[in-house]
Amino acid sequence: MDELYDEYCVTLPRQQDVVERRAPVVEKWSTLLQGTNTPNLTAVASFLLSIPITNASVERVFSLMTAAWTDQRNRCSVELIKSEIQVKINFEYSCKEFYTYALKEKALLEAARSSKKYKVKKSI
């Protein structure tokens, strides 16, 4: 606790200027901690800033899961549903962009045509 208080005291001279700035909270913390040796305060800020403000992202995942795991697909493995949801959340290509990308990736095409389990290194 003493170390955390000492780190807080290191940031005191800069706090007023940072607080008065019209900037996002993340940017304020970054400015405040930049160039200081404050590992504990940095860890606290990192933890606090990682807490989501809303439940929207969690609700979206449950919505996607409900849509993916229907009565007709009730025998799908958890791993398959998890993979489908990860693709839906993280995939940013349009159909045309993915088609163009897939045509260039010969290893991906060969793996997709194969009946074996496969892993292709991500080169995006």
BELKATA-V507948 format. One record per residue. SS is DSSP state (helix for helix, strand for strand, loop for the rest). PSI is psi as a letter, one per 40 degrees, with the letter a starting at -180 (999 if undefined). OMEGA is omega in radians with two decimals (NA if undefined). Layout:
ss=SS psi=PSI omega=OMEGA
ss=SS psi=PSI omega=OMEGA
//
This chain:
ss=loop psi=d omega=3.13
ss=helix psi=d omega=3.13
ss=helix psi=d omega=3.13
ss=helix psi=d omega=3.11
ss=helix psi=d omega=3.10
ss=helix psi=d omega=3.11
ss=helix psi=d omega=3.08
ss=helix psi=d omega=-3.14
ss=helix psi=d omega=3.10
ss=helix psi=d omega=-3.10
ss=helix psi=e omega=-3.06
ss=helix psi=d omega=-3.10
ss=helix psi=d omega=-3.08
ss=helix psi=e omega=-2.99
ss=helix psi=d omega=-3.06
ss=helix psi=d omega=3.12
ss=helix psi=d omega=-3.11
ss=helix psi=d omega=-3.11
ss=helix psi=d omega=-3.09
ss=helix psi=e omega=3.14
ss=loop psi=i omega=3.05
ss=loop psi=g omega=-3.11
ss=loop psi=i omega=3.07
ss=loop psi=i omega=-3.08
ss=helix psi=d omega=-3.14
ss=helix psi=d omega=3.13
ss=helix psi=d omega=3.10
ss=helix psi=d omega=3.12
ss=helix psi=d omega=3.14
ss=helix psi=d omega=3.12
ss=helix psi=d omega=-3.11
ss=helix psi=d omega=-3.04
ss=helix psi=e omega=-3.11
ss=loop psi=h omega=3.09
ss=loop psi=e omega=3.10
ss=loop psi=i omega=3.08
ss=loop psi=g omega=-3.07
ss=loop psi=g omega=-3.06
ss=helix psi=d omega=-3.12
ss=helix psi=d omega=3.12
ss=helix psi=d omega=3.08
ss=helix psi=d omega=3.11
ss=helix psi=d omega=3.11
ss=helix psi=d omega=3.13
ss=helix psi=d omega=3.13
ss=helix psi=d omega=3.12
ss=helix psi=d omega=-3.10
ss=helix psi=d omega=-3.12
ss=helix psi=e omega=3.12
ss=loop psi=e omega=3.12
ss=loop psi=h omega=-3.12
ss=loop psi=i omega=-3.13
ss=loop psi=d omega=-3.12
ss=loop psi=i omega=3.08
ss=loop psi=e omega=-3.04
ss=helix psi=d omega=-3.12
ss=helix psi=d omega=3.11
ss=helix psi=d omega=3.12
ss=helix psi=d omega=3.11
ss=helix psi=d omega=3.12
ss=helix psi=d omega=3.12
ss=helix psi=d omega=3.09
ss=helix psi=d omega=3.10
ss=helix psi=d omega=3.14
ss=helix psi=d omega=3.12
ss=helix psi=d omega=3.14
ss=helix psi=d omega=-3.10
ss=helix psi=d omega=-3.05
ss=loop psi=g omega=-3.10
ss=loop psi=i omega=3.10
ss=helix psi=d omega=3.14
ss=helix psi=d omega=-3.09
ss=helix psi=f omega=-3.04
ss=loop psi=e omega=3.12
ss=loop psi=e omega=3.10
ss=loop psi=i omega=3.12
ss=loop psi=i omega=3.08
ss=helix psi=d omega=-3.14
ss=helix psi=d omega=3.12
ss=helix psi=d omega=3.14
ss=helix psi=d omega=3.11
ss=helix psi=d omega=-3.14
ss=helix psi=d omega=3.12
ss=helix psi=d omega=-3.14
ss=helix psi=d omega=3.10
ss=helix psi=d omega=3.11
ss=helix psi=d omega=-3.11
ss=helix psi=d omega=-3.11
ss=helix psi=d omega=-2.99
ss=helix psi=e omega=-3.04
ss=loop psi=h omega=-3.05
ss=loop psi=e omega=-3.14
ss=loop psi=i omega=2.93
ss=loop psi=i omega=3.14
ss=helix psi=d omega=-3.12
ss=helix psi=d omega=3.13
ss=helix psi=d omega=-3.14
ss=helix psi=d omega=3.11
ss=helix psi=d omega=3.12
ss=helix psi=d omega=3.12
ss=helix psi=d omega=-3.07
ss=helix psi=d omega=3.12
ss=helix psi=d omega=-3.14
ss=helix psi=d omega=-3.05
ss=loop psi=g omega=-3.09
ss=helix psi=d omega=-3.13
ss=helix psi=d omega=3.11
ss=helix psi=d omega=3.13
ss=helix psi=d omega=3.12
ss=helix psi=d omega=3.13
ss=helix psi=d omega=-3.13
ss=helix psi=d omega=3.13
ss=helix psi=d omega=-3.08
ss=loop psi=i omega=3.09
ss=loop psi=e omega=3.14
ss=loop psi=i omega=2.98
ss=loop psi=i omega=-3.05
ss=loop psi=i omega=3.00
ss=loop psi=h omega=3.12
ss=loop psi=h omega=3.11
ss=loop psi=h omega=-3.14
ss=loop psi=h omega=-3.14
ss=loop psi=e omega=-3.10
ss=loop psi=999 omega=NA
//
